[in-house]
Amino acid sequence: EMKKPLIYVRKERKEHGTKKIIEGDFKPGAKVLVVDDVATTGGSILRAVNALRSAGLVVEHALVVVDRLEGAEEALSRVGVRLFSLVTLKDLVGGGASE
């Protein structure tokens, strides 16, 4: 157990309940890691980064399970976010680091 707080960014603001785009407890100025399943162009991660930064959070890194190698790393780099992945699409279909 990491004993770290969990927050998440909704795709869009709900019309009921808390009506927040970011759910969870956080303090402005806190560093956060964006975690997602797949990165393609980076669009969904960029939306999350922008929402988190607008709330006063510090975002410097993102982690995905699979990077499809379709521009996400470059797009995120332009806004100061370094992308890490467990594997790339190239690793999964062949031609990865072992070749």
Secondary structure, DSSP 8 states (H G I E B T S, - for coil): -------EE-SS--SSTT--SEES---TT-EEEEEEEEESSSHHHHHHHHHHHHTT-EEEEEEEEEE-SSSHHHHHHTTT-EEEEEEEHHHHHS-STT-
